[in-house]
Amino acid sequence: MITPTEQRNPRTLAIDAVGTTEILGMVNAEDARVAGAVNAVLPELARAVDAAVEAVRNGGRVHYFGAGTSGRLAVLDAAELLPTFHAPADLVVAHHAGGMEALLRAVENVEDSETGGAADAAEVTDRDVVIGLAASGSTPYVAGALRAARAAGAVTALVTSNPDAPLAPLADIVIAADTGPEVIAGSTRLKAGTAQKMILNAFSTTLMIKLGRTWSNLMVDMVATNNKLRGRMLRILAEATGATPEASAEALTAAEGELKPALVHLLTGTPIPAAREALAAADGRVAVALGTLTATA
């Protein structure tokens, strides 16, 4: 049976016979369908987020497994969590079939290796959540990883664009965004890849929010790895507290570059050491720390 992503799209049959603007219009019209497909699977995505929150709070980790475009998107999502949310490097781990070499160029047969997926999942424990990404829902590498993860007792999830994914029985949670036939038949770097990117964005961002790594809609647990990010931290402090740029810079320096204690200090007047203690007692959640300090003031 041909999977939806491999089928020919009746809306783009003449894509090679029209002008540049018309081609772009066809691609854009198909892309516009992706958000609706992702919206339809939000209940399943919420289950995956809640499972991941519970796992992390109990000392577990989140693992992504994918091959090709799916694996590259997984690596990108995991890599961006450190500078954006100051997430520990091993909190969300991306496993890409073929390793680093396959990030830049296709490596023959790696996505067809169930044993490769199982080997990469050897570090998974029963405290973890494992998310397999496979547009077709049948990638052997992902199958091997999901089987190994299930055997280890981990919660398993599958992100796919095939509502009838063969790998669905290996997943406790199936997130099947039905993006339909691609603009170019089988080119899952298009709509299916866009859906996976949206799902991973939403999953990891919501996970970080639930773990207290934001305050309101501000990034308050980021790492200033360059001048641009340090400038952003100062703007966040000024916007969140109304403090002057000078006062914000002084607080950030006193907090040794950590935004959260500087924020709590500016909002409550609490000395930096006490702000750190309140944050530690609140598991890093700024809103909880502020509530505790306000109640005891």
MIDOSE-1310 file (N, C-alpha, C; in nm, 2 decimals, decimal comma, always signed):
residues 297
mitp	+0,08/-0,12/+0,00/+0,00/+0,00/+0,00/+0,09/+0,12/+0,00; +0,06/+0,22/-0,09/+0,14/+0,34/-0,10/+0,10/+0,43/+0,01; +0,20/+0,49/+0,09/+0,17/+0,58/+0,19/+0,12/+0,71/+0,14; +0,05/+0,79/+0,22/+0,00/+0,92/+0,16/+0,11/+1,01/+0,11
teqr	+0,23/+1,01/+0,18/+0,34/+1,10/+0,13/+0,40/+1,05/+0,00; +0,37/+0,93/-0,04/+0,43/+0,88/-0,17/+0,33/+0,89/-0,28; +0,21/+0,92/-0,25/+0,11/+0,94/-0,36/+0,13/+1,07/-0,44; +0,08/+1,07/-0,57/+0,09/+1,18/-0,65/-0,02/+1,28/-0,61
nprt	+0,02/+1,41/-0,60/-0,08/+1,51/-0,56/-0,15/+1,56/-0,68; -0,28/+1,55/-0,68/-0,36/+1,59/-0,80/-0,36/+1,74/-0,82; -0,32/+1,82/-0,72/-0,32/+1,96/-0,73/-0,19/+2,01/-0,79; -0,09/+1,93/-0,81/+0,04/+1,97/-0,86/+0,09/+1,89/-0,98
laid	+0,00/+1,83/-1,05/+0,04/+1,75/-1,16/+0,11/+1,83/-1,27; +0,07/+1,96/-1,29/+0,13/+2,04/-1,39/+0,24/+2,13/-1,34; +0,30/+2,10/-1,23/+0,39/+2,19/-1,16/+0,51/+2,22/-1,25; +0,55/+2,13/-1,34/+0,67/+2,15/-1,42/+0,63/+2,23/-1,55
avgt	+0,51/+2,26/-1,57/+0,46/+2,33/-1,69/+0,41/+2,47/-1,67; +0,44/+2,52/-1,56/+0,39/+2,66/-1,53/+0,51/+2,75/-1,49; +0,48/+2,88/-1,47/+0,58/+2,97/-1,44/+0,63/+2,97/-1,30; +0,74/+3,04/-1,27/+0,80/+3,04/-1,14/+0,70/+3,08/-1,03
teil	+0,63/+3,19/-1,05/+0,53/+3,23/-0,95/+0,42/+3,13/-0,93; +0,38/+3,06/-1,03/+0,28/+2,96/-1,02/+0,33/+2,84/-0,94; +0,45/+2,80/-0,97/+0,51/+2,69/-0,89/+0,52/+2,73/-0,74; +0,57/+2,85/-0,71/+0,57/+2,89/-0,57/+0,43/+2,90/-0,51
gmvn	+0,33/+2,94/-0,59/+0,20/+2,94/-0,54/+0,15/+2,80/-0,50; +0,18/+2,70/-0,58/+0,14/+2,56/-0,55/+0,20/+2,52/-0,42; +0,34/+2,54/-0,41/+0,41/+2,50/-0,29/+0,35/+2,57/-0,17; +0,32/+2,70/-0,18/+0,26/+2,77/-0,07/+0,12/+2,73/-0,03
aeda	+0,04/+2,70/-0,13/-0,09/+2,65/-0,10/-0,09/+2,52/-0,03; +0,00/+2,43/-0,06/+0,01/+2,30/+0,01/+0,07/+2,32/+0,15; +0,16/+2,41/+0,16/+0,22/+2,44/+0,30/+0,11/+2,49/+0,39; +0,01/+2,57/+0,33/-0,10/+2,62/+0,42/-0,18/+2,51/+0,48
rvag	-0,18/+2,39/+0,43/-0,26/+2,28/+0,48/-0,19/+2,22/+0,60; -0,06/+2,25/+0,63/+0,01/+2,18/+0,73/-0,04/+2,22/+0,87; -0,06/+2,35/+0,89/-0,11/+2,40/+1,03/-0,23/+2,33/+1,07; -0,33/+2,31/+0,98/-0,45/+2,24/+1,02/-0,43/+2,10/+1,05
avna	-0,34/+2,03/+0,98/-0,31/+1,89/+1,01/-0,24/+1,88/+1,15; -0,16/+1,97/+1,18/-0,09/+1,97/+1,32/-0,20/+2,01/+1,42; -0,29/+2,10/+1,40/-0,39/+2,14/+1,49/-0,48/+2,01/+1,53; -0,50/+1,93/+1,43/-0,58/+1,81/+1,46/-0,52/+1,71/+1,55
vlpe	-0,39/+1,71/+1,57/-0,33/+1,62/+1,66/-0,28/+1,68/+1,79; -0,32/+1,80/+1,82/-0,28/+1,86/+1,95/-0,32/+1,78/+2,07; -0,43/+1,71/+2,08/-0,46/+1,63/+2,20/-0,35/+1,52/+2,22; -0,31/+1,45/+2,11/-0,20/+1,35/+2,12/-0,07/+1,42/+2,16
lara	-0,04/+1,53/+2,10/+0,08/+1,60/+2,13/+0,08/+1,64/+2,28; -0,03/+1,68/+2,33/-0,04/+1,72/+2,48/-0,01/+1,60/+2,56; -0,05/+1,48/+2,53/-0,02/+1,36/+2,60/+0,13/+1,34/+2,61; +0,20/+1,36/+2,49/+0,34/+1,34/+2,49/+0,41/+1,44/+2,57
vdaa	+0,37/+1,57/+2,57/+0,43/+1,67/+2,65/+0,41/+1,64/+2,80; +0,29/+1,60/+2,84/+0,27/+1,57/+2,98/+0,35/+1,45/+3,03; +0,37/+1,35/+2,94/+0,45/+1,24/+2,97/+0,60/+1,28/+2,99; +0,64/+1,37/+2,90/+0,78/+1,42/+2,91/+0,81/+1,50/+3,04
veav	+0,71/+1,58/+3,07/+0,72/+1,66/+3,19/+0,74/+1,57/+3,32; +0,65/+1,47/+3,32/+0,66/+1,38/+3,44/+0,79/+1,30/+3,44; +0,84/+1,26/+3,32/+0,96/+1,19/+3,31/+1,08/+1,28/+3,35; +1,09/+1,40/+3,31/+1,20/+1,49/+3,34/+1,20/+1,52/+3,49
rngg	+1,08/+1,54/+3,55/+1,07/+1,57/+3,69/+1,11/+1,45/+3,78; +1,11/+1,33/+3,72/+1,15/+1,21/+3,79/+1,29/+1,16/+3,75; +1,36/+1,25/+3,69/+1,50/+1,22/+3,66/+1,52/+1,16/+3,53; +1,42/+1,15/+3,44/+1,43/+1,09/+3,31/+1,47/+1,19/+3,20
rvhy	+1,48/+1,14/+3,08/+1,52/+1,23/+2,97/+1,42/+1,20/+2,85; +1,43/+1,29/+2,75/+1,36/+1,27/+2,63/+1,45/+1,24/+2,52; +1,42/+1,14/+2,44/+1,50/+1,10/+2,32/+1,43/+1,11/+2,19; +1,49/+1,17/+2,09/+1,43/+1,17/+1,96/+1,51/+1,07/+1,87
fgag	+1,44/+1,00/+1,79/+1,50/+0,91/+1,69/+1,44/+0,94/+1,55; +1,53/+0,96/+1,45/+1,49/+0,98/+1,32/+1,60/+0,96/+1,22; +1,56/+0,95/+1,09/+1,65/+0,93/+0,98/+1,63/+1,04/+0,88; +1,73/+1,08/+0,80/+1,71/+1,17/+0,70/+1,66/+1,31/+0,75
tsgr	+1,56/+1,36/+0,68/+1,50/+1,49/+0,72/+1,45/+1,48/+0,87; +1,38/+1,38/+0,90/+1,33/+1,36/+1,04/+1,44/+1,37/+1,14; +1,55/+1,30/+1,12/+1,66/+1,31/+1,21/+1,73/+1,44/+1,22; +1,74/+1,51/+1,11/+1,80/+1,64/+1,11/+1,72/+1,74/+1,18
lavl	+1,59/+1,73/+1,16/+1,50/+1,82/+1,24/+1,51/+1,80/+1,39; +1,52/+1,67/+1,42/+1,53/+1,63/+1,57/+1,66/+1,69/+1,63; +1,77/+1,68/+1,55/+1,90/+1,73/+1,60/+1,89/+1,88/+1,62; +1,82/+1,95/+1,52/+1,81/+2,10/+1,53/+1,73/+2,14/+1,65
daae	+1,62/+2,07/+1,67/+1,53/+2,10/+1,79/+1,61/+2,09/+1,92; +1,67/+1,97/+1,93/+1,75/+1,95/+2,06/+1,86/+2,05/+2,08; +1,93/+2,08/+1,97/+2,04/+2,17/+1,98/+2,00/+2,31/+2,03; +1,89/+2,35/+1,99/+1,84/+2,49/+2,02/+1,79/+2,51/+2,16
llpt	+1,78/+2,40/+2,24/+1,72/+2,42/+2,37/+1,82/+2,47/+2,47; +1,95/+2,45/+2,45/+2,05/+2,50/+2,54/+2,06/+2,65/+2,54; +2,08/+2,71/+2,42/+2,09/+2,86/+2,42/+1,96/+2,93/+2,45; +1,85/+2,87/+2,41/+1,71/+2,93/+2,43/+1,66/+2,92/+2,57
fhap	+1,68/+2,80/+2,63/+1,62/+2,77/+2,76/+1,72/+2,73/+2,87; +1,84/+2,72/+2,84/+1,95/+2,68/+2,93/+1,92/+2,53/+2,98; +1,86/+2,46/+2,89/+1,83/+2,32/+2,92/+1,96/+2,24/+2,92; +1,98/+2,15/+3,02/+2,10/+2,06/+3,02/+2,11/+1,99/+2,89
adlv	+2,24/+1,97/+2,85/+2,27/+1,92/+2,71/+2,21/+1,78/+2,69; +2,19/+1,70/+2,80/+2,15/+1,56/+2,79/+2,00/+1,55/+2,83; +1,93/+1,66/+2,84/+1,78/+1,65/+2,88/+1,70/+1,60/+2,76; +1,72/+1,66/+2,65/+1,66/+1,61/+2,52/+1,77/+1,57/+2,43
vahh	+1,77/+1,45/+2,39/+1,88/+1,39/+2,31/+1,83/+1,35/+2,18; +1,90/+1,39/+2,07/+1,86/+1,36/+1,94/+1,95/+1,25/+1,88; +1,89/+1,14/+1,83/+1,97/+1,03/+1,77/+1,93/+1,03/+1,62; +2,03/+1,05/+1,54/+2,01/+1,05/+1,39/+2,08/+0,93/+1,33
aggm	+2,00/+0,86/+1,25/+2,06/+0,74/+1,18/+2,18/+0,78/+1,10; +2,29/+0,71/+1,13/+2,41/+0,74/+1,06/+2,50/+0,84/+1,13; +2,45/+0,90/+1,24/+2,54/+0,99/+1,32/+2,56/+1,12/+1,25; +2,67/+1,19/+1,29/+2,71/+1,32/+1,24/+2,73/+1,32/+1,09
eall	+2,79/+1,22/+1,04/+2,82/+1,21/+0,89/+2,69/+1,23/+0,81; +2,58/+1,16/+0,86/+2,46/+1,16/+0,78/+2,38/+1,29/+0,79; +2,43/+1,39/+0,88/+2,36/+1,52/+0,89/+2,38/+1,60/+0,76; +2,50/+1,58/+0,70/+2,53/+1,66/+0,58/+2,51/+1,59/+0,45
rave	+2,51/+1,46/+0,45/+2,49/+1,39/+0,33/+2,43/+1,25/+0,36; +2,36/+1,20/+0,26/+2,29/+1,07/+0,28/+2,39/+0,96/+0,30; +2,37/+0,87/+0,40/+2,46/+0,76/+0,42/+2,38/+0,63/+0,39; +2,43/+0,55/+0,30/+2,36/+0,43/+0,25/+2,32/+0,34/+0,36
nved	+2,19/+0,30/+0,35/+2,13/+0,19/+0,43/+2,11/+0,22/+0,58; +2,15/+0,33/+0,63/+2,14/+0,35/+0,78/+2,00/+0,36/+0,82; +1,91/+0,42/+0,74/+1,77/+0,43/+0,79/+1,70/+0,29/+0,78; +1,76/+0,20/+0,71/+1,70/+0,06/+0,69/+1,75/-0,03/+0,80
setg	+1,82/+0,02/+0,90/+1,88/-0,07/+1,00/+1,80/-0,07/+1,13; +1,72/-0,17/+1,16/+1,66/-0,18/+1,29/+1,76/-0,20/+1,40; +1,86/-0,28/+1,37/+1,96/-0,30/+1,47/+2,04/-0,17/+1,51; +2,05/-0,08/+1,41/+2,11/+0,05/+1,43/+2,03/+0,13/+1,53
gaad	+1,90/+0,13/+1,51/+1,81/+0,20/+1,59/+1,81/+0,15/+1,73; +1,81/+0,01/+1,74/+1,81/-0,05/+1,87/+1,94/-0,02/+1,95; +2,05/-0,02/+1,87/+2,18/+0,01/+1,94/+2,19/+0,15/+1,99; +2,13/+0,24/+1,91/+2,13/+0,38/+1,96/+2,04/+0,40/+2,08
aaev	+1,94/+0,31/+2,09/+1,85/+0,33/+2,20/+1,89/+0,25/+2,33; +2,02/+0,20/+2,33/+2,06/+0,12/+2,44/+2,07/+0,19/+2,57; +2,09/+0,32/+2,56/+2,10/+0,41/+2,68/+1,96/+0,44/+2,74; +1,85/+0,41/+2,67/+1,72/+0,45/+2,72/+1,68/+0,37/+2,84
tdrd	+1,62/+0,43/+2,94/+1,57/+0,36/+3,06/+1,42/+0,38/+3,08; +1,37/+0,31/+3,18/+1,23/+0,32/+3,21/+1,18/+0,45/+3,26; +1,27/+0,54/+3,28/+1,23/+0,68/+3,33/+1,21/+0,77/+3,21; +1,25/+0,73/+3,09/+1,26/+0,82/+2,97/+1,13/+0,82/+2,89
vvig	+1,12/+0,92/+2,80/+1,02/+0,93/+2,69/+1,10/+0,92/+2,56; +1,06/+0,83/+2,47/+1,12/+0,82/+2,34/+1,03/+0,86/+2,23; +1,07/+0,95/+2,14/+0,98/+0,99/+2,03/+1,05/+0,96/+1,90; +0,99/+0,87/+1,82/+1,03/+0,83/+1,69/+0,97/+0,92/+1,59
laas	+1,05/+0,97/+1,49/+1,00/+1,05/+1,38/+1,01/+0,98/+1,25; +0,90/+0,96/+1,18/+0,91/+0,89/+1,06/+0,79/+0,93/+0,97; +0,81/+1,01/+0,87/+0,71/+1,06/+0,79/+0,62/+0,95/+0,73; +0,68/+0,85/+0,68/+0,61/+0,73/+0,63/+0,55/+0,64/+0,73
gstp	+0,60/+0,66/+0,86/+0,56/+0,57/+0,96/+0,61/+0,43/+0,96; +0,72/+0,41/+0,88/+0,77/+0,27/+0,86/+0,92/+0,26/+0,86; +0,99/+0,36/+0,90/+1,14/+0,36/+0,89/+1,19/+0,26/+0,99; +1,27/+0,16/+0,93/+1,32/+0,05/+1,02/+1,41/+0,10/+1,13
yvag	+1,49/+0,20/+1,11/+1,58/+0,26/+1,22/+1,49/+0,30/+1,34; +1,38/+0,37/+1,31/+1,29/+0,42/+1,41/+1,22/+0,30/+1,48; +1,19/+0,20/+1,40/+1,12/+0,08/+1,45/+1,22/+0,01/+1,56; +1,34/+0,00/+1,52/+1,44/-0,06/+1,62/+1,45/+0,01/+1,74
alra	+1,45/+0,15/+1,73/+1,46/+0,23/+1,85/+1,33/+0,22/+1,94; +1,22/+0,22/+1,88/+1,09/+0,21/+1,95/+1,08/+0,08/+2,02; +1,12/-0,03/+1,95/+1,11/-0,16/+2,01/+1,20/-0,17/+2,13; +1,33/-0,12/+2,12/+1,42/-0,12/+2,23/+1,37/-0,04/+2,35
araa	+1,32/+0,08/+2,31/+1,27/+0,17/+2,42/+1,15/+0,10/+2,49; +1,06/+0,04/+2,42/+0,95/-0,03/+2,49/+1,00/-0,14/+2,57; +1,09/-0,21/+2,53/+1,15/-0,32/+2,61/+1,21/-0,27/+2,74; +1,27/-0,15/+2,73/+1,33/-0,09/+2,85/+1,23/-0,03/+2,94
gavt	+1,10/-0,02/+2,90/+1,00/+0,03/+2,99/+0,97/+0,18/+2,97; +1,03/+0,24/+2,86/+1,01/+0,39/+2,84/+0,87/+0,41/+2,78; +0,82/+0,53/+2,79/+0,70/+0,58/+2,72/+0,75/+0,60/+2,58; +0,67/+0,55/+2,48/+0,71/+0,57/+2,34/+0,60/+0,65/+2,27
alvt	+0,65/+0,73/+2,17/+0,56/+0,81/+2,09/+0,61/+0,81/+1,94; +0,52/+0,83/+1,85/+0,56/+0,83/+1,71/+0,50/+0,95/+1,64; +0,58/+1,03/+1,57/+0,54/+1,15/+1,50/+0,55/+1,11/+1,35; +0,44/+1,11/+1,28/+0,43/+1,06/+1,14/+0,33/+1,14/+1,06
snpd	+0,34/+1,13/+0,93/+0,23/+1,19/+0,84/+0,15/+1,08/+0,78; +0,15/+0,96/+0,83/+0,08/+0,85/+0,78/-0,02/+0,80/+0,89; -0,15/+0,83/+0,87/-0,25/+0,79/+0,97/-0,26/+0,64/+0,99; -0,21/+0,56/+0,90/-0,21/+0,42/+0,91/-0,06/+0,37/+0,92
apla	+0,02/+0,44/+1,00/+0,16/+0,41/+1,01/+0,18/+0,26/+1,06; +0,26/+0,18/+0,99/+0,29/+0,05/+1,04/+0,36/+0,04/+1,18; +0,43/+0,15/+1,22/+0,50/+0,15/+1,35/+0,40/+0,19/+1,46; +0,28/+0,23/+1,43/+0,19/+0,27/+1,54/+0,18/+0,18/+1,65
plad	+0,17/+0,04/+1,63/+0,16/-0,05/+1,75/+0,28/-0,04/+1,84; +0,39/+0,02/+1,80/+0,51/+0,03/+1,89/+0,51/+0,15/+1,97; +0,41/+0,24/+1,95/+0,40/+0,37/+2,02/+0,28/+0,37/+2,12; +0,31/+0,42/+2,24/+0,20/+0,45/+2,33/+0,12/+0,57/+2,29
ivia	+0,18/+0,66/+2,22/+0,11/+0,78/+2,17/+0,15/+0,80/+2,02; +0,05/+0,81/+1,94/+0,07/+0,83/+1,80/+0,02/+0,97/+1,76; +0,12/+1,05/+1,70/+0,09/+1,18/+1,66/+0,10/+1,18/+1,51; -0,01/+1,16/+1,44/-0,02/+1,14/+1,30/-0,08/+1,26/+1,23
adtg	+0,00/+1,36/+1,19/-0,05/+1,48/+1,12/-0,06/+1,44/+0,97; -0,19/+1,43/+0,93/-0,22/+1,39/+0,79/-0,20/+1,50/+0,69; -0,07/+1,52/+0,65/-0,04/+1,62/+0,55/-0,07/+1,59/+0,41; -0,10/+1,46/+0,38/-0,14/+1,42/+0,25/-0,03/+1,41/+0,15
pevi	-0,06/+1,40/+0,02/+0,05/+1,39/-0,08/+0,14/+1,51/-0,09; +0,26/+1,49/-0,11/+0,36/+1,61/-0,12/+0,34/+1,68/-0,26; +0,40/+1,80/-0,26/+0,40/+1,87/-0,39/+0,48/+1,79/-0,49; +0,59/+1,73/-0,45/+0,66/+1,64/-0,54/+0,65/+1,50/-0,47
agst	+0,59/+1,41/-0,53/+0,56/+1,28/-0,47/+0,68/+1,22/-0,39; +0,66/+1,19/-0,26/+0,76/+1,13/-0,19/+0,87/+1,22/-0,12; +0,86/+1,35/-0,15/+0,96/+1,44/-0,10/+0,91/+1,49/+0,04; +0,94/+1,41/+0,14/+0,89/+1,44/+0,27/+0,96/+1,55/+0,34
rlka	+1,07/+1,61/+0,28/+1,13/+1,73/+0,33/+1,03/+1,85/+0,32; +0,92/+1,83/+0,25/+0,83/+1,94/+0,23/+0,72/+1,94/+0,34; +0,60/+1,91/+0,31/+0,49/+1,92/+0,41/+0,51/+1,84/+0,53; +0,55/+1,71/+0,51/+0,57/+1,62/+0,63/+0,68/+1,68/+0,71
gtaq	+0,79/+1,73/+0,65/+0,90/+1,79/+0,73/+0,85/+1,91/+0,80; +0,77/+1,99/+0,74/+0,72/+2,11/+0,80/+0,64/+2,08/+0,92; +0,55/+1,98/+0,91/+0,47/+1,93/+1,02/+0,55/+1,88/+1,13; +0,66/+1,81/+1,10/+0,75/+1,76/+1,21/+0,82/+1,87/+1,28
kmil	+0,86/+1,97/+1,20/+0,92/+2,09/+1,26/+0,83/+2,16/+1,36; +0,70/+2,18/+1,31/+0,60/+2,25/+1,39/+0,57/+2,17/+1,52; +0,56/+2,04/+1,51/+0,53/+1,95/+1,62/+0,65/+1,95/+1,72; +0,77/+1,94/+1,67/+0,88/+1,95/+1,76/+0,90/+2,09/+1,83
nafs	+0,88/+2,19/+1,75/+0,88/+2,33/+1,81/+0,78/+2,34/+1,93; +0,65/+2,29/+1,90/+0,55/+2,30/+2,00/+0,58/+2,21/+2,12; +0,62/+2,09/+2,09/+0,65/+1,99/+2,20/+0,76/+2,05/+2,29; +0,87/+2,08/+2,24/+0,99/+2,12/+2,32/+0,96/+2,26/+2,39
ttlm	+0,90/+2,35/+2,32/+0,87/+2,48/+2,38/+0,77/+2,46/+2,50; +0,67/+2,38/+2,48/+0,57/+2,36/+2,59/+0,63/+2,28/+2,70; +0,72/+2,19/+2,67/+0,80/+2,12/+2,78/+0,88/+2,22/+2,86; +0,95/+2,31/+2,79/+1,03/+2,40/+2,87/+0,94/+2,50/+2,95
iklg	+0,83/+2,54/+2,90/+0,73/+2,63/+2,97/+0,69/+2,55/+3,10; +0,64/+2,43/+3,08/+0,59/+2,35/+3,20/+0,70/+2,32/+3,30; +0,83/+2,32/+3,26/+0,94/+2,30/+3,35/+0,99/+2,43/+3,41; +0,92/+2,54/+3,38/+0,95/+2,67/+3,45/+1,06/+2,75/+3,39
rtws	+1,09/+2,72/+3,26/+1,20/+2,79/+3,20/+1,16/+2,91/+3,12; +1,04/+2,96/+3,14/+1,00/+3,09/+3,10/+0,93/+3,16/+3,21; +0,91/+3,29/+3,20/+0,82/+3,37/+3,29/+0,74/+3,45/+3,20; +0,60/+3,44/+3,21/+0,51/+3,50/+3,12/+0,56/+3,44/+2,98
nlmv	+0,57/+3,52/+2,88/+0,62/+3,48/+2,75/+0,76/+3,52/+2,72; +0,84/+3,53/+2,83/+0,98/+3,57/+2,81/+1,07/+3,46/+2,84; +1,18/+3,46/+2,77/+1,29/+3,36/+2,79/+1,37/+3,40/+2,91; +1,36/+3,34/+3,02/+1,43/+3,38/+3,14/+1,53/+3,28/+3,19
dmva	+1,55/+3,18/+3,10/+1,65/+3,07/+3,14/+1,75/+3,05/+3,03; +1,77/+3,16/+2,95/+1,86/+3,15/+2,84/+2,00/+3,16/+2,88; +2,10/+3,13/+2,79/+2,24/+3,14/+2,81/+2,29/+3,25/+2,71; +2,37/+3,34/+2,77/+2,42/+3,45/+2,68/+2,56/+3,39/+2,62
tnnk	+2,55/+3,33/+2,51/+2,66/+3,27/+2,44/+2,73/+3,37/+2,34; +2,67/+3,49/+2,33/+2,72/+3,59/+2,24/+2,67/+3,73/+2,28; +2,72/+3,83/+2,22/+2,67/+3,97/+2,26/+2,53/+3,99/+2,23; +2,48/+3,93/+2,12/+2,34/+3,95/+2,08/+2,25/+3,89/+2,20
lrgr	+2,28/+3,77/+2,24/+2,20/+3,71/+2,35/+2,21/+3,79/+2,48; +2,33/+3,84/+2,51/+2,34/+3,92/+2,63/+2,26/+4,05/+2,62; +2,26/+4,11/+2,51/+2,17/+4,22/+2,49/+2,02/+4,19/+2,50; +1,99/+4,07/+2,46/+1,85/+4,03/+2,47/+1,81/+4,01/+2,62
mlri	+1,91/+3,95/+2,70/+1,88/+3,93/+2,84/+1,86/+4,06/+2,91; +1,94/+4,16/+2,87/+1,92/+4,30/+2,93/+1,79/+4,36/+2,90; +1,75/+4,34/+2,77/+1,62/+4,39/+2,73/+1,50/+4,32/+2,80; +1,52/+4,19/+2,82/+1,41/+4,11/+2,90/+1,40/+4,16/+3,04
laea	+1,52/+4,19/+3,10/+1,51/+4,24/+3,24/+1,45/+4,37/+3,25; +1,48/+4,46/+3,15/+1,43/+4,60/+3,15/+1,28/+4,59/+3,13; +1,24/+4,51/+3,03/+1,09/+4,50/+2,99/+1,01/+4,44/+3,10; +1,07/+4,33/+3,17/+0,99/+4,26/+3,27/+0,98/+4,34/+3,40
tgat	+1,08/+4,42/+3,43/+1,09/+4,49/+3,56/+1,07/+4,64/+3,56; +1,09/+4,70/+3,44/+1,09/+4,84/+3,43/+1,22/+4,91/+3,48; +1,32/+4,83/+3,51/+1,45/+4,88/+3,55/+1,52/+4,95/+3,44; +1,61/+5,04/+3,47/+1,69/+5,10/+3,37/+1,79/+5,01/+3,32
peas	+1,84/+5,04/+3,20/+1,95/+4,95/+3,14/+2,07/+4,93/+3,24; +2,10/+5,04/+3,31/+2,21/+5,03/+3,40/+2,18/+4,94/+3,52; +2,06/+4,95/+3,57/+2,03/+4,87/+3,68/+2,02/+4,72/+3,64; +1,97/+4,70/+3,52/+1,96/+4,56/+3,47/+2,09/+4,50/+3,45
aeal	+2,19/+4,58/+3,39/+2,32/+4,53/+3,37/+2,39/+4,50/+3,51; +2,37/+4,59/+3,61/+2,42/+4,57/+3,74/+2,37/+4,44/+3,80; +2,24/+4,42/+3,79/+2,18/+4,30/+3,85/+2,23/+4,17/+3,78; +2,24/+4,18/+3,65/+2,29/+4,06/+3,57/+2,43/+4,03/+3,61
taae	+2,51/+4,13/+3,63/+2,65/+4,11/+3,67/+2,66/+4,05/+3,81; +2,58/+4,10/+3,90/+2,57/+4,05/+4,04/+2,53/+3,90/+4,04; +2,44/+3,86/+3,94/+2,39/+3,73/+3,94/+2,48/+3,64/+3,85; +2,60/+3,69/+3,82/+2,70/+3,61/+3,74/+2,64/+3,57/+3,61
gelk	+2,56/+3,66/+3,54/+2,51/+3,63/+3,41/+2,39/+3,54/+3,41; +2,33/+3,51/+3,52/+2,21/+3,43/+3,53/+2,09/+3,52/+3,53; +2,00/+3,50/+3,44/+1,89/+3,59/+3,42/+1,78/+3,58/+3,54; +1,75/+3,46/+3,57/+1,65/+3,43/+3,67/+1,67/+3,50/+3,81
palv	+1,78/+3,48/+3,87/+1,80/+3,55/+4,00/+1,81/+3,70/+3,98; +1,86/+3,74/+3,87/+1,86/+3,89/+3,85/+1,72/+3,94/+3,84; +1,63/+3,86/+3,77/+1,49/+3,90/+3,75/+1,42/+3,91/+3,89; +1,43/+3,80/+3,96/+1,37/+3,80/+4,09/+1,42/+3,91/+4,18
hllt	+1,55/+3,93/+4,18/+1,60/+4,04/+4,26/+1,54/+4,18/+4,22; +1,53/+4,21/+4,09/+1,48/+4,33/+4,05/+1,33/+4,35/+4,08; +1,26/+4,24/+4,07/+1,11/+4,24/+4,09/+1,07/+4,25/+4,24; +1,16/+4,20/+4,33/+1,12/+4,19/+4,47/+1,22/+4,27/+4,56
gtpi	+1,33/+4,30/+4,51/+1,43/+4,37/+4,60/+1,51/+4,27/+4,68; +1,48/+4,14/+4,66/+1,55/+4,03/+4,74/+1,70/+4,02/+4,70; +1,79/+4,01/+4,79/+1,93/+4,00/+4,75/+1,95/+3,87/+4,66; +2,05/+3,88/+4,58/+2,07/+3,77/+4,48/+2,08/+3,63/+4,55
paar	+2,15/+3,61/+4,66/+2,16/+3,48/+4,72/+2,02/+3,43/+4,77; +1,94/+3,52/+4,82/+1,80/+3,48/+4,86/+1,72/+3,45/+4,74; +1,74/+3,52/+4,63/+1,67/+3,50/+4,51/+1,70/+3,36/+4,46; +1,83/+3,32/+4,46/+1,87/+3,19/+4,42/+1,80/+3,08/+4,51
eala	+1,80/+3,10/+4,64/+1,74/+3,00/+4,73/+1,59/+2,99/+4,70; +1,52/+3,10/+4,67/+1,38/+3,09/+4,64/+1,35/+3,02/+4,51; +1,44/+3,04/+4,41/+1,43/+2,97/+4,28/+1,45/+2,82/+4,30; +1,55/+2,79/+4,38/+1,59/+2,65/+4,40/+1,47/+2,57/+4,47
aadg	+1,41/+2,64/+4,56/+1,29/+2,58/+4,63/+1,17/+2,57/+4,54; +1,17/+2,65/+4,44/+1,05/+2,65/+4,34/+1,09/+2,57/+4,22; +1,19/+2,49/+4,22/+1,23/+2,41/+4,11/+1,26/+2,50/+3,98; +1,31/+2,62/+4,01/+1,34/+2,71/+3,90/+1,23/+2,79/+3,84
rvav	+1,11/+2,77/+3,89/+0,99/+2,84/+3,84/+0,98/+2,98/+3,90; +1,00/+3,08/+3,81/+1,00/+3,22/+3,86/+0,87/+3,26/+3,93; +0,76/+3,22/+3,86/+0,63/+3,26/+3,92/+0,61/+3,21/+4,06; +0,65/+3,09/+4,08/+0,64/+3,03/+4,22/+0,73/+3,09/+4,32
algt	+0,85/+3,12/+4,27/+0,95/+3,19/+4,36/+0,90/+3,33/+4,40; +0,84/+3,40/+4,30/+0,79/+3,53/+4,33/+0,67/+3,53/+4,42; +0,59/+3,43/+4,41/+0,47/+3,41/+4,50/+0,52/+3,38/+4,64; +0,62/+3,30/+4,65/+0,67/+3,27/+4,79/+0,73/+3,39/+4,85
ltat	+0,81/+3,47/+4,78/+0,88/+3,58/+4,84/+0,78/+3,69/+4,87; +0,67/+3,71/+4,79/+0,57/+3,81/+4,81/+0,49/+3,77/+4,93; +0,46/+3,64/+4,95/+0,38/+3,60/+5,06/+0,45/+3,62/+5,20; +0,59/+3,61/+5,19/+0,67/+3,61/+5,32/+0,72/+3,76/+5,34
a	+0,69/+3,85/+5,25/+0,74/+3,98/+5,26/+0,67/+4,06/+5,38
